[in-house]
Amino acid sequence: MDTFLRDLITGSLSGNPLTSIVLSLILIWSLIWKGLALWHAAKIKQVYWFTAILILNTAGILEIAYLFFIAQEKFDVKNIKEALKSLKFKKTTKESKKE
C-alpha cells in the first residue's frame, strides 16, 4: 500500500499497475460527471458555472455539488431520459427514399 500511495502522489504509473487502474477509474468517474454538469449548465445557459466546471478538475466533486445543490433546475434522472427522447435523428437519404 505504501508503494501505491507513493506512486499516486509522484504520478509514476510504471511502478504499480494498481496506480494505473485507480487513476483510470478516477478519470472515467470525473469525465462522466463533468459531461453531465457541462451539458446541464449549457442547457440552462449558466455561463459562469459552465466555465468553472470546464476549467477546474475536482474529480467530480464540484460537478456533483453543482448538479444536486446549486443548479436552478435540479438534476434528475427523469430529465435526462426526457432529453434523450426529445433528440430527433435525421433520416439518411436511403431511408427517406424507401418511404
C-alpha positions, 0 to 999 in steps of 0.5 A: 500500500505504501508503494501505491500511495507513493506512486499516486502522489509522484504520478509514476504509473510504471511502478504499480499497475494498481496506480494505473487502474485507480487513476483510470477509474478516477478519470472515467468517474470525473469525465462522466460527471463533468459531461453531465454538469457541462451539458446541464449548465449549457442547457440552462445557459449558466455561463459562469458555472459552465466555465468553472466546471470546464476549467477546474478538475475536482474529480467530480466533486464540484460537478456533483455539488453543482448538479444536486445543490446549486443548479436552478433546475435540479438534476434528475434522472427523469430529465435526462431520459426526457432529453434523450427522447426529445433528440430527433435523428435525421433520416439518411437519404436511403431511408427517406427514399424507401418511404 
